[in-house]
């Protein structure tokens, strides 16, 4: 609330709504992207399992979306090796991808799985997507 009061005071002081636009608009026009990307991370996958490959997705995305998302599209890798900095997740993915489930080729393909799965889970809470794991892995 204090931040909002400071922004409103700045608007009055400079006689412009620009301070409010700098603070408020990114949340307004970016929220859909946060929700869309966030829901693809774990929704519809197994819960209460130790192996992160079964409850997390890696999704290939374009460079702009990866940059906005801080490479969190490499989400399985992020969970298995949480101390790896975001800028190294792509390199980590290349190094261990043969030990991971097949990545989703696009955000669209991930959402094509997530949305029907969430609809099904509304009536069948025990349902989840079963990810195929590669054989002979070291993770």
C-alpha positions as CSV (number, residue, x, y, z in Angstrom):
1,X,0.0,0.0,0.0
2,X,2.9,2.3,0.8
3,X,4.3,1.7,-2.7
4,X,1.0,2.6,-4.3
5,X,0.8,5.8,-2.3
6,X,4.3,6.7,-3.4
7,X,3.3,6.1,-7.0
8,X,0.2,8.2,-6.7
9,X,2.2,11.0,-5.0
10,X,4.7,10.8,-7.9
11,X,1.9,11.2,-10.4
12,X,0.6,14.3,-8.5
13,X,4.1,15.7,-8.2
14,X,5.0,15.4,-11.9
15,X,1.4,16.0,-13.1
16,X,1.4,12.8,-15.2
17,X,0.1,9.3,-15.0
18,X,3.4,7.9,-16.3
19,X,4.7,6.7,-12.9
20,X,1.5,4.7,-12.5
21,X,1.8,3.3,-16.0
22,X,5.4,2.2,-15.3
23,X,4.3,0.3,-12.2
24,X,0.8,-0.8,-13.1
25,X,0.8,-1.6,-16.8
26,X,3.4,-4.3,-16.8
27,X,1.3,-6.2,-14.2
28,X,-1.8,-5.6,-16.3
29,X,-0.6,-6.7,-19.7
30,X,1.9,-9.3,-18.5
31,X,-0.3,-11.2,-16.1
32,X,-1.8,-13.5,-18.8
33,X,1.8,-14.5,-19.8
34,X,2.7,-15.3,-16.1
35,X,-0.4,-17.5,-15.7
36,X,0.1,-19.2,-19.1
37,X,3.7,-20.0,-18.5
38,X,3.3,-20.9,-14.9
39,X,0.5,-23.4,-15.4
40,X,2.6,-25.4,-17.8
41,X,5.3,-26.1,-15.2
42,X,3.5,-28.7,-13.2
43,X,-0.2,-28.8,-13.9
44,X,-1.7,-32.2,-14.6
45,X,1.5,-34.1,-13.7
46,X,2.1,-36.6,-10.9
47,X,2.1,-35.1,-7.4
48,X,4.0,-36.2,-4.3
49,X,6.8,-37.9,-6.2
50,X,10.5,-37.5,-5.6
51,X,11.6,-37.7,-9.3
52,X,11.2,-34.2,-10.7
53,X,11.1,-35.6,-14.2
54,X,7.6,-37.0,-13.4
55,X,6.1,-33.8,-12.1
56,X,7.7,-31.0,-14.1
57,X,7.9,-30.0,-17.8
58,X,10.6,-28.7,-20.1
59,X,9.2,-26.7,-23.0
60,X,11.1,-25.4,-26.0
61,X,10.5,-21.7,-26.5
62,X,11.8,-18.9,-28.7
63,X,14.6,-16.7,-27.5
64,X,12.4,-13.7,-26.5
65,X,10.1,-15.8,-24.4
66,X,13.0,-17.6,-22.8
67,X,14.6,-14.3,-22.0
68,X,11.4,-12.9,-20.5
69,X,10.9,-16.2,-18.6
70,X,14.6,-16.4,-17.4
71,X,15.0,-19.8,-19.1
72,X,12.4,-21.4,-16.6
73,X,11.1,-23.3,-19.6
74,X,13.9,-25.7,-18.7
75,X,11.9,-26.4,-15.6
76,X,12.9,-30.0,-15.1
77,X,16.5,-29.1,-15.2
78,X,15.8,-26.2,-12.7
79,X,14.3,-28.6,-10.2
80,X,16.9,-31.3,-10.5
81,X,19.8,-28.7,-10.2
82,X,18.3,-25.7,-8.5
83,X,21.7,-24.0,-7.9
84,X,22.4,-23.7,-11.6
85,X,21.9,-20.0,-12.6
86,X,19.1,-19.3,-15.1
87,X,21.5,-18.3,-17.9
88,X,23.1,-21.8,-17.8
89,X,19.9,-23.9,-17.9
90,X,20.0,-24.3,-21.7
91,X,23.6,-25.7,-21.5
92,X,22.5,-28.0,-18.7
93,X,19.6,-29.2,-20.8
94,X,21.9,-30.1,-23.6
95,X,24.2,-32.0,-21.3
96,X,21.4,-34.1,-19.6
97,X,18.6,-34.2,-22.2
98,X,19.1,-37.9,-22.9
99,X,18.2,-38.6,-19.2
100,X,15.0,-36.5,-19.3
101,X,11.5,-37.1,-20.7
102,X,11.0,-35.7,-24.2
103,X,10.6,-31.9,-24.0
104,X,7.4,-30.3,-25.4
105,X,8.2,-28.7,-28.8
106,X,6.3,-25.5,-28.0
107,X,4.1,-23.7,-25.5
108,X,1.1,-24.5,-27.6
109,X,1.8,-28.2,-27.5
110,X,2.2,-28.1,-23.7
111,X,-1.1,-26.2,-23.3
112,X,-2.8,-28.8,-25.6
113,X,-2.0,-31.4,-22.9
114,X,-2.5,-29.2,-19.8
115,X,-5.9,-27.8,-20.6
116,X,-7.7,-31.1,-21.3
117,X,-5.9,-32.7,-18.3
118,X,-7.2,-30.0,-15.9
119,X,-10.7,-30.4,-17.3
120,X,-10.5,-34.2,-16.7
121,X,-9.1,-33.7,-13.2
122,X,-12.1,-31.6,-12.3
123,X,-14.1,-34.9,-12.4
124,X,-11.3,-37.4,-11.7
125,X,-8.8,-36.0,-9.1
126,X,-6.7,-39.2,-9.3
127,X,-5.9,-38.7,-13.0
128,X,-2.6,-37.3,-14.1
129,X,-0.3,-37.4,-17.2
130,X,2.3,-40.2,-17.0
131,X,5.6,-39.1,-18.4
132,X,7.8,-41.7,-20.1
133,X,11.3,-41.8,-18.7
134,X,14.4,-42.8,-20.6
135,X,16.0,-46.1,-19.6
136,X,19.4,-46.2,-17.9
137,X,19.6,-42.7,-16.5
138,X,22.1,-41.4,-13.9
139,X,19.8,-38.7,-12.4
